[in-house]
Amino acid sequence: MIEMNDLYAGYGRKRAVLHGLSGTIAEGHIYGLLGANGSGKTTLMKTWGGALCPISGHVSVFGCCPAERKADWLASTVYMPDEISFPPLSVAAFEKTYGRFWPKFSHKEFADYLNTLNFSFDMQIDRLSTGNRKKLFIAFALACNPSLLLMDEPTNGLDIESKKTFRQILASFDTTGRIVVISTHQVADLNNLLSAVVVLRDGGMILNATVDAISEKLCFGGASATDTLYADGLYSISLNSGGEYTDVDIESLYHAINESEHMRSFIAENLAGKEDVC
């Protein structure tokens, strides 16, 4: 579990990006971390991953302080950045050099993931295209079998078929006792894969809830729905007052949060992570 208490994070006391975040992130879920450019998604993942120290407040990941970067904790954590650089090595040399830092790394799984992603092995990894760099890191990250997997825009650079394959691979990834967080602007790529959602806005955490908890509170449907909280002429989001569950349209919910003060107020009262909903 990730626990945050009044967390401020950023790049110096005068450059705080995140302001007063509190709440928990539970294992067993694939989280979508959503927000506009500059909202703090990468900052939050780097703080969870131990690459940034909190400015103030508290964060713990599976009972450890990420900023202490203890060896056993690092061996159970993988952070995949959006922009990836590799040394001039072959795939085999890369695996031999870096795989040993993760005790649960599996050579078989690494090879299987690469083959499933239709990865090209015909050049050194520092000369790979953006798409192949992403494929290599995705395969490596999953083969490490980490307790905490943080992925920043993993589908950027992937073609349509590779995005589909990525979804299939992640859907079969065992999340028991693990936390997977995916920061993305491509919500449609992952809509049916996510089981929980965090939305950042203006340095704060607006939404923190499982998809099941969202479905218990809200219904997603046509613009004629009753008890409507938000509508844009094409779809609506309304109160779930009758206990009838609909599929959660995460992209629609994200737009509603950004465009409607009324929706943000409802979320703050019911799904902001301060209650036991995640």
VOPAGU-2260 file (C-alpha; in pm, 1 decimal, decimal comma):
REM VOPAGU-2260
SITE   aa  ch    i         X         Y         Z
SITE  MET   A    0       0,0       0,0       0,0
SITE  ILE   A    1     107,0     357,8     -65,7
SITE  GLU   A    2      10,0     597,8     211,9
SITE  MET   A    3      27,8     976,0     180,3
SITE  ASN   A    4     -30,3    1230,2     453,2
SITE  ASP   A    5     -25,8    1601,5     364,1
SITE  LEU   A    6     235,0    1533,5      96,2
SITE  TYR   A    7     402,9    1827,3     -76,4
SITE  ALA   A    8     640,5    1735,4    -357,0
SITE  GLY   A    9     831,2    1906,4    -634,4
SITE  TYR   A   10    1170,0    2051,1    -708,9
SITE  GLY   A   11    1245,0    2271,6    -409,2
SITE  ARG   A   12    1035,8    2450,4    -150,4
SITE  LYS   A   13     957,4    2731,7    -392,8
SITE  ARG   A   14     866,1    2490,0    -672,0
SITE  ALA   A   15     612,2    2259,0    -508,9
SITE  VAL   A   16     407,3    2084,9    -778,4
SITE  LEU   A   17     187,7    1874,3    -549,6
SITE  HIS   A   18      11,1    2031,1    -253,9
SITE  GLY   A   19    -115,8    1848,2      52,2
SITE  LEU   A   20    -196,9    1506,6     -96,6
SITE  SER   A   21    -347,8    1256,1     146,4
SITE  GLY   A   22    -490,1     911,7      85,0
SITE  THR   A   23    -396,2     555,0       4,0
SITE  ILE   A   24    -316,7     354,3    -307,9
SITE  ALA   A   25    -403,6     -11,3    -259,2
SITE  GLU   A   26    -233,1    -320,4    -394,9
SITE  GLY   A   27    -417,0    -551,3    -631,1
SITE  HIS   A   28    -509,4    -276,5    -879,0
SITE  ILE   A   29    -396,4    -122,9   -1204,3
SITE  TYR   A   30    -431,5     251,4   -1147,3
SITE  GLY   A   31    -473,2     509,9   -1416,9
SITE  LEU   A   32    -298,7     833,5   -1316,0
SITE  LEU   A   33    -463,4    1112,9   -1512,8
SITE  GLY   A   34    -418,1    1487,4   -1535,7
SITE  ALA   A   35    -329,0    1772,2   -1766,3
SITE  ASN   A   36      28,6    1856,5   -1859,3
SITE  GLY   A   37     197,9    2003,8   -1554,2
SITE  SER   A   38     -56,0    1863,1   -1308,7
SITE  GLY   A   39     212,3    1661,5   -1127,7
SITE  LYS   A   40     173,0    1305,7   -1259,9
SITE  THR   A   41     543,1    1245,2   -1324,1
SITE  THR   A   42     637,0    1426,4   -1002,6
SITE  LEU   A   43     407,6    1200,1    -802,7
SITE  MET   A   44     542,1     882,2    -962,4
SITE  LYS   A   45     901,4     992,9    -905,0
SITE  THR   A   46     816,5    1061,7    -540,7
SITE  TRP   A   47     658,0     718,5    -502,4
SITE  GLY   A   48     955,5     563,7    -681,9
SITE  GLY   A   49    1217,8     731,1    -463,0
SITE  ALA   A   50    1362,6     957,7    -733,0
SITE  LEU   A   51    1233,9    1270,5    -554,9
SITE  CYS   A   52    1226,3    1349,2    -183,5
SITE  PRO   A   53     906,0    1502,2     -45,1
SITE  ILE   A   54     925,3    1871,9      36,3
SITE  SER   A   55     708,9    1805,8     341,1
SITE  GLY   A   56     452,4    1560,8     464,4
SITE  HIS   A   57     480,2    1184,8     456,6
SITE  VAL   A   58     472,6     904,4     200,2
SITE  SER   A   59     534,6     534,6     256,9
SITE  VAL   A   60     531,3     250,3       5,6
SITE  PHE   A   61     475,6     -96,7     146,8
SITE  GLY   A   62     585,7      41,6     483,0
SITE  CYS   A   63     911,8     193,0     354,8
SITE  CYS   A   64    1019,0     551,7     290,2
SITE  PRO   A   65    1096,7     570,6     -84,9
SITE  ALA   A   66    1346,6     855,4     -42,0
SITE  GLU   A   67    1571,5     630,2     169,2
SITE  ARG   A   68    1620,9     410,3    -141,2
SITE  LYS   A   69    1700,6      96,2      54,4
SITE  ALA   A   70    1837,4    -182,8    -162,2
SITE  ASP   A   71    1565,7    -438,3     -88,7
SITE  TRP   A   72    1294,5    -181,7    -157,5
SITE  LEU   A   73    1454,6     -72,0    -486,1
SITE  ALA   A   74    1473,9    -439,0    -587,1
SITE  SER   A   75    1094,1    -455,0    -573,0
SITE  THR   A   76    1026,0    -128,4    -760,5
SITE  VAL   A   77    1040,7     -39,3   -1130,1
SITE  TYR   A   78     985,1     307,6   -1276,1
SITE  MET   A   79     943,9     332,5   -1653,6
SITE  PRO   A   80     991,6     691,8   -1777,4
SITE  ASP   A   81     822,5     835,3   -2084,1
SITE  GLU   A   82    1151,8     908,8   -2259,9
SITE  ILE   A   83    1389,1     612,5   -2250,7
SITE  SER   A   84    1761,9     601,4   -2320,9
SITE  PHE   A   85    1964,5     282,1   -2337,5
SITE  PRO   A   86    2341,2     215,1   -2332,6
SITE  PRO   A   87    2509,7      67,5   -2643,6
SITE  LEU   A   88    2442,3    -296,0   -2554,4
SITE  SER   A   89    2279,6    -597,1   -2709,6
SITE  VAL   A   90    1952,6    -720,9   -2559,1
SITE  ALA   A   91    2137,1   -1014,8   -2401,5
SITE  ALA   A   92    2402,6    -788,8   -2247,3
SITE  PHE   A   93    2137,1    -549,1   -2119,1
SITE  GLU   A   94    1948,8    -835,2   -1954,3
SITE  LYS   A   95    2266,9    -977,7   -1798,6
SITE  THR   A   96    2378,4    -635,0   -1669,9
SITE  TYR   A   97    2051,9    -506,8   -1524,0
SITE  GLY   A   98    1832,3    -809,5   -1460,4
SITE  ARG   A   99    2046,3    -914,6   -1163,1
SITE  PHE   A  100    1932,4    -608,9    -965,2
SITE  TRP   A  101    1579,1    -753,0    -941,0
SITE  PRO   A  102    1574,7   -1089,8    -758,5
SITE  LYS   A  103    1241,6   -1189,8    -914,2
SITE  PHE   A  104    1353,9   -1117,0   -1270,0
SITE  SER   A  105    1258,9   -1398,0   -1509,6
SITE  HIS   A  106    1458,3   -1461,0   -1827,9
SITE  LYS   A  107    1176,8   -1674,5   -1969,6
SITE  GLU   A  108     912,7   -1409,1   -1907,2
SITE  PHE   A  109    1138,9   -1141,0   -2056,5
SITE  ALA   A  110    1186,0   -1341,9   -2375,3
SITE  ASP   A  111     815,2   -1432,5   -2391,7
SITE  TYR   A  112     706,1   -1068,4   -2351,9
SITE  LEU   A  113     949,3    -952,2   -2622,0
SITE  ASN   A  114     828,7   -1218,3   -2864,1
SITE  THR   A  115     464,4   -1138,2   -2789,5
SITE  LEU   A  116     533,3    -769,5   -2858,5
SITE  ASN   A  117     695,7    -861,8   -3191,6
SITE  PHE   A  118    1018,0    -696,5   -3080,8
SITE  SER   A  119    1299,0    -650,9   -3331,4
SITE  PHE   A  120    1632,5    -799,2   -3214,4
SITE  ASP   A  121    1839,4    -687,0   -3513,3
SITE  MET   A  122    2034,0    -392,7   -3360,9
SITE  GLN   A  123    2188,3    -258,6   -3043,3
SITE  ILE   A  124    1931,2    -119,0   -2805,8
SITE  ASP   A  125    2063,1     239,6   -2816,5
SITE  ARG   A  126    1972,1     246,4   -3188,1
SITE  LEU   A  127    1616,0     123,3   -3148,9
SITE  SER   A  128    1313,3     320,0   -3263,7
SITE  THR   A  129    1092,2     481,0   -2998,5
SITE  GLY   A  130     837,8     200,4   -3030,6
SITE  ASN   A  131    1097,4     -72,1   -2985,6
SITE  ARG   A  132    1249,5     110,1   -2688,4
SITE  LYS   A  133     906,9     106,3   -2525,6
SITE  LYS   A  134     858,3    -262,5   -2605,9
SITE  LEU   A  135    1196,1    -351,1   -2453,8
SITE  PHE   A  136    1133,5    -158,8   -2133,4
SITE  ILE   A  137     777,6    -289,7   -2098,2
SITE  ALA   A  138     902,7    -647,6   -2130,3
SITE  PHE   A  139    1189,0    -585,7   -1887,6
SITE  ALA   A  140     970,1    -407,6   -1631,3
SITE  LEU   A  141     710,8    -684,3   -1623,3
SITE  ALA   A  142     975,7    -959,1   -1614,6
SITE  CYS   A  143    1121,6    -798,2   -1300,5
SITE  ASN   A  144     794,4    -890,1   -1122,2
SITE  PRO   A  145     806,7    -579,7    -899,5
SITE  SER   A  146     573,6    -503,8    -611,0
SITE  LEU   A  147     545,0    -145,6    -739,2
SITE  LEU   A  148     538,6     -82,9   -1114,7
SITE  LEU   A  149     520,3     280,5   -1228,9
SITE  MET   A  150     477,5     341,4   -1603,8
SITE  ASP   A  151     481,1     691,7   -1751,5
SITE  GLU   A  152     301,5     703,8   -2090,2
SITE  PRO   A  153     392,5     344,4   -2182,7
SITE  THR   A  154     182,2     343,3   -2501,8
SITE  ASN   A  155     345,9     652,7   -2654,3
SITE  GLY   A  156     529,2     542,2   -2966,7
SITE  LEU   A  157     350,2     208,2   -2993,6
SITE  ASP   A  158     154,2     127,3   -3307,8
SITE  ILE   A  159    -209,2      13,5   -3291,3
SITE  GLU   A  160    -129,7    -358,2   -3283,3
SITE  SER   A  161     136,9    -311,5   -3015,7
SITE  LYS   A  162    -105,6    -113,8   -2799,1
SITE  LYS   A  163    -351,9    -400,6   -2823,9
SITE  THR   A  164     -81,0    -650,7   -2731,6
SITE  PHE   A  165      29,4    -433,9   -2438,5
SITE  ARG   A  166    -326,8    -432,3   -2305,6
SITE  GLN   A  167    -346,8    -809,7   -2336,0
SITE  ILE   A  168     -16,0    -859,8   -2156,9
SITE  LEU   A  169    -104,7    -626,6   -1872,8
SITE  ALA   A  170    -450,8    -779,4   -1836,4
SITE  SER   A  171    -284,9   -1115,5   -1765,4
SITE  PHE   A  172     -24,7    -969,5   -1526,2
SITE  ASP   A  173     -83,7   -1092,7   -1171,3
SITE  THR   A  174    -147,6    -786,0    -953,8
SITE  THR   A  175    -191,3    -980,2    -630,7
SITE  GLY   A  176       7,4    -796,4    -364,5
SITE  ARG   A  177     126,0    -546,3    -625,8
SITE  ILE   A  178      50,8    -191,4    -732,7
SITE  VAL   A  179      61,1     -94,6   -1099,6
SITE  VAL   A  180      29,2     275,6   -1185,2
SITE  ILE   A  181       4,9     397,8   -1543,9
SITE  SER   A  182      24,4     768,9   -1618,9
SITE  THR   A  183    -137,9     839,8   -1952,9
SITE  HIS   A  184    -310,9    1092,1   -2175,2
SITE  GLN   A  185    -434,1     806,1   -2394,3
SITE  VAL   A  186    -723,2     703,7   -2170,4
SITE  ALA   A  187    -900,3     519,9   -2451,5
SITE  ASP   A  188    -600,2     284,9   -2481,0
SITE  LEU   A  189    -653,2     158,8   -2125,2
SITE  ASN   A  190   -1016,1     231,4   -2036,8
SITE  ASN   A  191   -1122,4    -132,3   -1983,8
SITE  LEU   A  192    -794,2    -233,5   -1823,5
SITE  LEU   A  193    -787,9       2,8   -1527,0
SITE  SER   A  194    -942,0    -101,7   -1196,7
SITE  ALA   A  195    -876,4     226,2   -1012,1
SITE  VAL   A  196    -824,6     591,2   -1102,8
SITE  VAL   A  197    -637,3     890,5    -961,6
SITE  VAL   A  198    -695,0    1234,1   -1114,8
SITE  LEU   A  199    -463,4    1526,2   -1039,5
SITE  ARG   A  200    -561,7    1887,8   -1096,7
SITE  ASP   A  201    -374,2    2204,9   -1001,7
SITE  GLY   A  202    -141,5    2011,5    -773,7
SITE  GLY   A  203    -419,8    1839,3    -583,3
SITE  MET   A  204    -571,3    1490,9    -592,0
SITE  ILE   A  205    -928,2    1536,0    -713,7
SITE  LEU   A  206   -1024,3    1169,6    -754,1
SITE  ASN   A  207    -886,4     854,9    -592,0
SITE  ALA   A  208   -1116,2     555,3    -619,6
SITE  THR   A  209   -1158,6     208,9    -759,2
SITE  VAL   A  210   -1371,0     164,3   -1069,4
SITE  ASP   A  211   -1615,6     -37,7    -859,0
SITE  ALA   A  212   -1650,9     248,2    -610,6
SITE  ILE   A  213   -1712,0     494,3    -894,9
SITE  SER   A  214   -1977,2     263,7   -1041,4
SITE  GLU   A  215   -2153,9     249,0    -706,2
SITE  LYS   A  216   -2186,8     627,7    -700,8
SITE  LEU   A  217   -2232,1     719,6   -1067,5
SITE  CYS   A  218   -2411,2     604,2   -1381,7
SITE  PHE   A  219   -2279,8     668,9   -1731,1
SITE  GLY   A  220   -2528,8     695,9   -2014,3
SITE  GLY   A  221   -2713,8     912,5   -2263,8
SITE  ALA   A  222   -2776,4    1281,7   -2217,6
SITE  SER   A  223   -3137,9    1224,1   -2111,2
SITE  ALA   A  224   -3045,0    1050,9   -1787,0
SITE  THR   A  225   -3213,0    1170,6   -1467,2
SITE  ASP   A  226   -3028,5    1304,0   -1160,6
SITE  THR   A  227   -2766,5    1435,7   -1401,0
SITE  LEU   A  228   -2443,5    1573,0   -1256,0
SITE  TYR   A  229   -2283,4    1646,4   -1592,9
SITE  ALA   A  230   -2384,8    1637,3   -1959,5
SITE  ASP   A  231   -2231,1    1769,5   -2278,7
SITE  GLY   A  232   -2498,1    1676,6   -2530,8
SITE  LEU   A  233   -2344,1    1339,9   -2618,9
SITE  TYR   A  234   -2331,7    1166,1   -2284,5
SITE  SER   A  235   -2416,0    1226,0   -1921,4
SITE  ILE   A  236   -2301,1    1124,4   -1578,4
SITE  SER   A  237   -2570,3    1091,2   -1315,3
SITE  LEU   A  238   -2620,3     973,2    -960,3
SITE  ASN   A  239   -2657,6     599,2    -918,3
SITE  SER   A  240   -2965,7     617,5    -699,2
SITE  GLY   A  241   -3122,0     288,1    -810,2
SITE  GLY   A  242   -2833,4      49,2    -762,6
SITE  GLU   A  243   -2803,1     -17,7   -1135,9
SITE  TYR   A  244   -2442,2     -40,1   -1242,8
SITE  THR   A  245   -2304,3      81,9   -1575,5
SITE  ASP   A  246   -1957,1      55,7   -1721,9
SITE  VAL   A  247   -1738,8     344,1   -1606,9
SITE  ASP   A  248   -1633,9     568,7   -1894,4
SITE  ILE   A  249   -1307,8     698,3   -1750,0
SITE  GLU   A  250   -1243,8     941,4   -2034,2
SITE  SER   A  251   -1589,3    1098,2   -1992,7
SITE  LEU   A  252   -1540,5    1118,0   -1616,7
SITE  TYR   A  253   -1205,0    1290,2   -1663,5
SITE  HIS   A  254   -1358,0    1552,5   -1895,2
SITE  ALA   A  255   -1643,9    1608,3   -1651,5
SITE  ILE   A  256   -1402,5    1664,9   -1363,1
SITE  ASN   A  257   -1207,8    1920,4   -1565,2
SITE  GLU   A  258   -1510,2    2105,3   -1699,2
SITE  SER   A  259   -1761,9    2101,4   -1414,1
SITE  GLU   A  260   -1722,6    2259,0   -1071,1
SITE  HIS   A  261   -2039,0    2074,3    -967,2
SITE  MET   A  262   -1878,2    1740,8   -1058,9
SITE  ARG   A  263   -1556,6    1830,9    -875,8
SITE  SER   A  264   -1754,8    1913,3    -562,6
SITE  PHE   A  265   -1936,1    1580,2    -578,0
SITE  ILE   A  266   -1609,9    1391,7    -628,1
SITE  ALA   A  267   -1443,3    1577,1    -339,0
SITE  GLU   A  268   -1722,9    1472,2    -105,8
SITE  ASN   A  269   -1756,9    1112,9    -223,0
SITE  LEU   A  270   -1454,4     982,7    -415,7
SITE  ALA   A  271   -1146,1    1182,8    -323,4
SITE  GLY   A  272    -972,0     900,6    -139,3
SITE  LYS   A  273   -1034,6    1043,6     205,6
SITE  GLU   A  274   -1301,7     780,4     265,3
SITE  ASP   A  275   -1238,0     406,5     256,3
SITE  VAL   A  276   -1311,6     374,6    -115,5
SITE  CYS   A  277    -972,7     268,4    -247,6
